Amino acid sequence: MGTGGASRACAACRRAGSARRAAKLTDSRCLTLFHAHRGKLAFIALSEIRSLEGSARTEHIAARDRQQALLSGIIDEGVAAGIFDAPHPRETSRAITTMCTGVAQWYRIDGELTPEELADRYGRLCRLTAGAAAGR
């Protein structure tokens, strides 16, 4: 899947119902795929945010905050539905975000795993981090 595939996967994540999104933590897959496919761009955006000024900085921070709020909402919904057993949902969502965005720092497209394989592995790690039963 090229970068267009990552965009299609994220669009599918947005269309999925909230219970399904919580159960599968599909947004973590989208974050992982984005940061695997666009690692250089994501790394620069993360490391150079301090250099942004004015509306560019405001827009970047707003987009980041929207993404975090979306993932936090999914964790909260999953806890409320009994899908996740996260004693600290806010910190759980932040840990998952950090794990998925951190891919940009080390992942190489020519490495051992394809972006999709990495996203599958990270998806399982994210579900376990959120407190999903091991079989989910």
MDAnalysis code that builds the backbone (N, CA, C; Angstrom):
import MDAnalysis as mda
import numpy as np

u = mda.Universe.empty(408, n_residues=136, atom_resindex=np.repeat(np.arange(136), 3), trajectory=True)
u.add_TopologyAttr("name", ["N", "CA", "C"] * 136)
u.add_TopologyAttr("resid", np.arange(1, 137))
u.add_TopologyAttr("resname", ["MET", "GLY", "THR", "GLY", "GLY", "ALA", "SER", "ARG", "ALA", "CYS", "ALA", "ALA", "CYS", "ARG", "ARG", "ALA", "GLY", "SER", "ALA", "ARG", "ARG", "ALA", "ALA", "LYS", "LEU", "THR", "ASP", "SER", "ARG", "CYS", "LEU", "THR", "LEU", "PHE", "HIS", "ALA", "HIS", "ARG", "GLY", "LYS", "LEU", "ALA", "PHE", "ILE", "ALA", "LEU", "SER", "GLU", "ILE", "ARG", "SER", "LEU", "GLU", "GLY", "SER", "ALA", "ARG", "THR", "GLU", "HIS", "ILE", "ALA", "ALA", "ARG", "ASP", "ARG", "GLN", "GLN", "ALA", "LEU", "LEU", "SER", "GLY", "ILE", "ILE", "ASP", "GLU", "GLY", "VAL", "ALA", "ALA", "GLY", "ILE", "PHE", "ASP", "ALA", "PRO", "HIS", "PRO", "ARG", "GLU", "THR", "SER", "ARG", "ALA", "ILE", "THR", "THR", "MET", "CYS", "THR", "GLY", "VAL", "ALA", "GLN", "TRP", "TYR", "ARG", "ILE", "ASP", "GLY", "GLU", "LEU", "THR", "PRO", "GLU", "GLU", "LEU", "ALA", "ASP", "ARG", "TYR", "GLY", "ARG", "LEU", "CYS", "ARG", "LEU", "THR", "ALA", "GLY", "ALA", "ALA", "ALA", "GLY", "ARG"])
u.atoms.positions = np.array([
    [0.850, -1.171, 0.000],
    [0.000, 0.000, 0.000],
    [0.889, 1.225, 0.000],
    [0.678, 2.127, -0.964],
    [1.421, 3.370, -0.998],
    [0.800, 4.358, -0.044],
    [1.241, 5.614, -0.149],
    [0.675, 6.607, 0.760],
    [-0.808, 6.824, 0.506],
    [-1.259, 6.590, -0.731],
    [-2.687, 6.662, -1.007],
    [-3.442, 5.597, -0.244],
    [-2.817, 4.428, -0.083],
    [-3.428, 3.349, 0.684],
    [-3.574, 3.720, 2.142],
    [-2.587, 4.423, 2.682],
    [-2.680, 4.874, 4.069],
    [-3.839, 5.846, 4.226],
    [-4.019, 6.722, 3.244],
    [-5.140, 7.659, 3.292],
    [-6.470, 6.932, 3.223],
    [-6.561, 5.906, 2.368],
    [-7.801, 5.121, 2.273],
    [-8.073, 4.385, 3.582],
    [-7.016, 3.860, 4.209],
    [-7.193, 3.152, 5.480],
    [-7.723, 4.102, 6.544],
    [-7.210, 5.330, 6.573],
    [-7.670, 6.298, 7.554],
    [-9.102, 6.734, 7.294],
    [-9.473, 6.848, 6.020],
    [-10.864, 7.173, 5.685],
    [-11.784, 6.064, 6.162],
    [-11.355, 4.830, 6.004],
    [-12.145, 3.689, 6.480],
    [-12.263, 3.728, 8.002],
    [-11.204, 4.140, 8.676],
    [-11.248, 4.255, 10.138],
    [-12.311, 5.251, 10.562],
    [-12.377, 6.372, 9.858],
    [-13.349, 7.405, 10.218],
    [-14.781, 6.940, 9.992],
    [-14.992, 6.062, 8.997],
    [-16.346, 5.581, 8.699],
    [-16.797, 4.481, 9.670],
    [-15.872, 3.808, 10.305],
    [-16.220, 2.703, 11.198],
    [-17.003, 3.237, 12.396],
    [-17.903, 2.434, 12.915],
    [-18.669, 2.825, 14.089],
    [-17.782, 2.928, 15.313],
    [-18.224, 3.679, 16.318],
    [-17.373, 3.924, 17.482],
    [-17.030, 2.648, 18.239],
    [-17.976, 1.705, 18.357],
    [-17.661, 0.453, 19.066],
    [-16.608, -0.337, 18.309],
    [-16.742, -0.376, 16.990],
    [-15.752, -1.095, 16.181],
    [-14.394, -0.412, 16.264],
    [-14.407, 0.915, 16.208],
    [-13.151, 1.655, 16.309],
    [-12.489, 1.390, 17.644],
    [-13.279, 1.374, 18.698],
    [-12.708, 1.102, 20.012],
    [-12.173, -0.318, 20.084],
    [-12.965, -1.263, 19.617],
    [-12.554, -2.667, 19.719],
    [-11.273, -2.929, 18.954],
    [-11.116, -2.330, 17.814],
    [-9.944, -2.576, 16.978],
    [-8.879, -1.506, 17.127],
    [-9.215, -0.410, 17.776],
    [-8.324, 0.742, 17.880],
    [-7.770, 1.091, 16.500],
    [-8.672, 1.190, 15.526],
    [-8.273, 1.414, 14.139],
    [-7.512, 2.716, 13.948],
    [-7.768, 3.711, 14.773],
    [-7.056, 4.972, 14.621],
    [-5.564, 4.812, 14.905],
    [-5.204, 3.863, 15.761],
    [-3.776, 3.620, 15.999],
    [-3.124, 3.066, 14.739],
    [-3.865, 2.280, 13.987],
    [-3.349, 1.764, 12.714],
    [-3.112, 2.924, 11.743],
    [-4.059, 3.849, 11.685],
    [-3.906, 5.008, 10.807],
    [-2.679, 5.833, 11.192],
    [-2.506, 6.075, 12.477],
    [-1.335, 6.831, 12.930],
    [-0.040, 6.117, 12.558],
    [-0.010, 4.812, 12.769],
    [1.196, 4.037, 12.460],
    [1.488, 4.060, 10.968],
    [0.465, 3.831, 10.158],
    [0.665, 3.852, 8.703],
    [1.135, 5.217, 8.222],
    [0.531, 6.265, 8.711],
    [0.939, 7.607, 8.297],
    [2.411, 7.840, 8.621],
    [2.810, 7.513, 9.843],
    [4.178, 7.778, 10.263],
    [5.189, 6.821, 9.637],
    [4.739, 5.664, 9.192],
    [5.623, 4.751, 8.458],
    [5.810, 5.232, 7.024],
    [4.707, 5.626, 6.373],
    [4.768, 6.063, 4.979],
    [5.359, 7.459, 4.820],
    [5.145, 8.300, 5.783],
    [5.592, 9.699, 5.682],
    [6.520, 10.052, 6.831],
    [7.425, 9.139, 7.128],
    [8.308, 9.291, 8.279],
    [9.143, 10.552, 8.284],
    [9.733, 10.890, 7.150],
    [10.589, 12.091, 7.112],
    [9.780, 13.347, 7.382],
    [8.630, 13.444, 6.738],
    [7.768, 14.603, 6.945],
    [7.297, 14.677, 8.399],
    [6.868, 13.541, 8.935],
    [6.372, 13.506, 10.312],
    [7.481, 13.842, 11.302],
    [8.678, 13.330, 11.052],
    [9.796, 13.607, 11.947],
    [10.127, 15.095, 11.959],
    [10.151, 15.695, 10.776],
    [10.431, 17.134, 10.685],
    [9.339, 17.935, 11.380],
    [8.086, 17.567, 11.146],
    [6.972, 18.282, 11.776],
    [7.066, 18.212, 13.295],
    [7.434, 17.051, 13.822],
    [7.549, 16.887, 15.267],
    [8.735, 17.662, 15.822],
    [9.881, 17.533, 15.165],
    [11.087, 18.144, 15.714],
    [11.190, 19.640, 15.459],
    [10.488, 20.148, 14.459],
    [10.616, 21.561, 14.118],
    [9.396, 22.403, 14.484],
    [8.486, 21.845, 15.263],
    [7.301, 22.615, 15.651],
    [7.696, 23.900, 16.369],
    [8.803, 23.860, 17.063],
    [9.254, 25.040, 17.805],
    [9.592, 26.207, 16.863],
    [9.862, 25.887, 15.590],
    [10.215, 26.924, 14.610],
    [9.000, 27.543, 13.932],
    [7.857, 26.919, 14.069],
    [6.651, 27.465, 13.440],
    [6.191, 28.708, 14.181],
    [5.615, 29.623, 13.419],
    [5.107, 30.857, 14.013],
    [3.694, 31.127, 13.524],
    [3.001, 31.941, 14.256],
    [1.698, 32.442, 13.842],
    [0.681, 31.361, 13.536],
    [-0.025, 31.557, 12.414],
    [-1.127, 30.661, 12.072],
    [-0.634, 29.250, 11.738],
    [0.569, 29.126, 11.193],
    [1.091, 27.789, 10.889],
    [1.244, 26.975, 12.175],
    [1.750, 27.598, 13.207],
    [1.912, 26.919, 14.497],
    [0.543, 26.598, 15.111],
    [-0.347, 27.567, 15.063],
    [-1.688, 27.385, 15.618],
    [-2.414, 26.243, 14.922],
    [-2.350, 26.202, 13.597],
    [-3.018, 25.152, 12.828],
    [-2.398, 23.778, 13.109],
    [-1.086, 23.720, 13.201],
    [-0.416, 22.440, 13.470],
    [-0.811, 21.911, 14.849],
    [-0.784, 22.761, 15.835],
    [-1.140, 22.350, 17.197],
    [-2.615, 21.955, 17.271],
    [-3.473, 22.676, 16.574],
    [-4.904, 22.335, 16.565],
    [-5.129, 20.965, 15.938],
    [-4.431, 20.676, 14.843],
    [-4.569, 19.365, 14.200],
    [-4.074, 18.255, 15.125],
    [-2.963, 18.494, 15.776],
    [-2.426, 17.514, 16.723],
    [-3.403, 17.286, 17.873],
    [-3.963, 18.365, 18.386],
    [-4.911, 18.253, 19.500],
    [-6.189, 17.522, 19.081],
    [-6.645, 17.761, 17.833],
    [-7.837, 17.050, 17.336],
    [-7.558, 15.550, 17.258],
    [-6.395, 15.181, 16.762],
    [-6.036, 13.763, 16.663],
    [-5.983, 13.130, 18.051],
    [-5.391, 13.829, 19.007],
    [-5.299, 13.297, 20.364],
    [-6.684, 13.167, 20.990],
    [-7.537, 14.159, 20.768],
    [-8.900, 14.108, 21.313],
    [-9.681, 12.943, 20.716],
    [-9.481, 12.688, 19.432],
    [-10.154, 11.567, 18.778],
    [-9.738, 10.242, 19.426],
    [-8.448, 10.045, 19.600],
    [-7.971, 8.809, 20.206],
    [-8.405, 8.715, 21.674],
    [-8.353, 9.817, 22.391],
    [-8.806, 9.810, 23.789],
    [-10.289, 9.439, 23.879],
    [-11.087, 9.957, 22.959],
    [-12.507, 9.618, 22.938],
    [-12.737, 8.140, 22.682],
    [-11.940, 7.571, 21.798],
    [-12.065, 6.138, 21.498],
    [-11.712, 5.303, 22.729],
    [-10.661, 5.683, 23.425],
    [-10.294, 4.958, 24.648],
    [-11.406, 5.098, 25.682],
    [-11.916, 6.317, 25.862],
    [-13.008, 6.529, 26.825],
    [-14.233, 5.691, 26.470],
    [-14.610, 5.673, 25.182],
    [-15.754, 4.872, 24.739],
    [-15.512, 3.387, 24.975],
    [-14.298, 2.946, 24.705],
    [-13.959, 1.541, 24.916],
    [-14.023, 1.144, 26.381],
    [-13.576, 2.036, 27.257],
    [-13.652, 1.775, 28.701],
    [-15.120, 1.721, 29.128],
    [-15.915, 2.690, 28.669],
    [-17.339, 2.736, 29.032],
    [-18.089, 1.502, 28.539],
    [-17.683, 0.975, 27.378],
    [-18.351, -0.198, 26.804],
    [-17.798, -1.514, 27.350],
    [-16.787, -1.434, 28.197],
    [-16.197, -2.648, 28.751],
    [-15.248, -3.357, 27.798],
    [-14.869, -2.693, 26.712],
    [-13.936, -3.282, 25.747],
    [-12.514, -3.175, 26.269],
    [-12.212, -2.042, 26.915],
    [-10.891, -1.802, 27.468],
    [-10.967, -1.711, 28.983],
    [-9.890, -2.081, 29.626],
    [-9.753, -1.963, 31.067],
    [-8.532, -1.088, 31.339],
    [-8.660, 0.187, 30.984],
    [-7.555, 1.134, 31.156],
    [-7.819, 1.955, 32.413],
    [-7.046, 1.729, 33.477],
    [-7.290, 2.475, 34.706],
    [-6.990, 3.969, 34.575],
    [-6.185, 4.331, 33.578],
    [-5.817, 5.732, 33.357],
    [-5.986, 6.044, 31.869],
    [-7.233, 6.239, 31.418],
    [-7.499, 6.406, 29.983],
    [-6.735, 7.552, 29.322],
    [-6.609, 8.675, 30.000],
    [-5.915, 9.825, 29.403],
    [-4.453, 9.491, 29.118],
    [-3.785, 8.910, 30.097],
    [-2.386, 8.546, 29.907],
    [-2.246, 7.408, 28.898],
    [-3.224, 6.511, 28.881],
    [-3.217, 5.412, 27.913],
    [-3.266, 5.958, 26.497],
    [-4.165, 6.903, 26.243],
    [-4.265, 7.453, 24.884],
    [-2.998, 8.216, 24.505],
    [-2.401, 8.899, 25.447],
    [-1.145, 9.603, 25.150],
    [-0.009, 8.615, 24.866],
    [0.040, 7.544, 25.623],
    [1.085, 6.533, 25.394],
    [0.927, 5.902, 24.010],
    [-0.302, 5.619, 23.631],
    [-0.550, 5.026, 22.315],
    [-0.166, 6.003, 21.208],
    [-0.537, 7.255, 21.361],
    [-0.169, 8.261, 20.365],
    [1.346, 8.358, 20.230],
    [2.035, 8.419, 21.346],
    [3.491, 8.524, 21.321],
    [4.125, 7.307, 20.663],
    [3.599, 6.127, 20.971],
    [4.128, 4.903, 20.365],
    [3.960, 4.941, 18.847],
    [2.786, 5.301, 18.379],
    [2.510, 5.284, 16.939],
    [3.257, 6.376, 16.189],
    [3.329, 7.578, 16.746],
    [4.035, 8.656, 16.065],
    [5.541, 8.457, 16.125],
    [6.024, 7.733, 17.121],
    [7.450, 7.452, 17.247],
    [8.012, 6.609, 16.113],
    [7.143, 5.952, 15.372],
    [7.559, 5.143, 14.225],
    [8.404, 5.981, 13.261],
    [8.063, 7.258, 13.130],
    [8.786, 8.140, 12.206],
    [10.263, 8.259, 12.565],
    [10.624, 8.004, 13.800],
    [12.009, 8.156, 14.236],
    [12.887, 6.962, 13.872],
    [12.297, 5.793, 13.678],
    [13.149, 4.616, 13.468],
    [12.769, 3.739, 12.277],
    [11.529, 3.789, 11.840],
    [11.079, 2.871, 10.796],
    [11.712, 3.197, 9.447],
    [12.100, 2.144, 8.731],
    [12.633, 2.272, 7.370],
    [11.821, 1.385, 6.451],
    [11.342, 1.947, 5.353],
    [10.476, 1.248, 4.409],
    [11.148, 0.001, 3.844],
    [12.469, -0.002, 3.770],
    [13.195, -1.158, 3.235],
    [13.627, -2.119, 4.334],
    [13.065, -1.974, 5.511],
    [13.407, -2.829, 6.642],
    [12.651, -4.146, 6.642],
    [12.661, -4.792, 7.773],
    [12.088, -6.137, 7.949],
    [10.587, -6.197, 7.713],
    [9.853, -5.156, 8.105],
    [8.387, -5.166, 8.044],
    [7.859, -4.168, 7.034],
    [6.769, -4.524, 6.368],
    [6.061, -3.547, 5.544],
    [5.303, -2.618, 6.497],
    [4.884, -1.457, 6.025],
    [4.082, -0.581, 6.888],
    [2.827, -1.283, 7.420],
    [2.200, -2.102, 6.584],
    [0.985, -2.797, 6.996],
    [1.282, -3.832, 8.089],
    [2.389, -4.555, 7.957],
    [2.770, -5.530, 8.996],
    [3.069, -4.808, 10.310],
    [3.770, -3.698, 10.201],
    [4.070, -2.907, 11.394],
    [2.782, -2.406, 12.036],
    [1.856, -1.899, 11.212],
    [0.585, -1.395, 11.736],
    [-0.212, -2.504, 12.415],
    [-0.166, -3.719, 11.871],
    [-0.852, -4.847, 12.508],
    [-0.245, -5.139, 13.880],
    [1.067, -5.160, 13.953],
    [1.736, -5.420, 15.240],
    [1.447, -4.312, 16.240],
    [1.539, -3.076, 15.773],
    [1.277, -1.958, 16.667],
    [-0.190, -1.927, 17.099],
    [-1.079, -2.330, 16.205],
    [-2.481, -2.388, 16.578],
    [-2.703, -3.310, 17.765],
    [-2.055, -4.457, 17.726],
    [-2.175, -5.402, 18.855],
    [-1.563, -4.807, 20.122],
    [-0.393, -4.191, 19.991],
    [0.238, -3.559, 21.151],
    [-0.655, -2.464, 21.730],
    [-1.283, -1.705, 20.866],
    [-2.169, -0.625, 21.326],
    [-3.389, -1.179, 22.054],
    [-3.983, -2.227, 21.498],
    [-5.149, -2.825, 22.166],
    [-4.763, -3.378, 23.542],
    [-3.607, -4.009, 23.622],
    [-3.152, -4.530, 24.915],
    [-2.848, -3.388, 25.881],
    [-2.263, -2.318, 25.375],
    [-1.985, -1.149, 26.218],
    [-3.280, -0.556, 26.781],
    [-4.323, -0.576, 25.967],
    [-5.621, -0.043, 26.398],
    [-6.354, -0.993, 27.345],
    [-5.839, -2.202, 27.489],
    [-6.461, -3.147, 28.408],
    [-7.451, -4.077, 27.777],
    [-7.354, -4.281, 26.450],
    [-8.223, -5.252, 25.795],
    [-7.779, -6.654, 26.168],
    [-8.712, -7.574, 26.167],
    [-8.368, -8.973, 26.408],
    [-7.389, -9.414, 25.330],
    [-6.452, -10.269, 25.670],
    [-5.391, -10.686, 24.755],
    [-5.912, -11.285, 23.453],
    [-7.078, -11.876, 23.466],
    [-7.616, -12.493, 22.254],
    [-8.289, -11.536, 21.293],
    [-8.460, -10.283, 21.677],
    [-9.157, -9.300, 20.817],
    [-8.223, -8.670, 19.843],
])
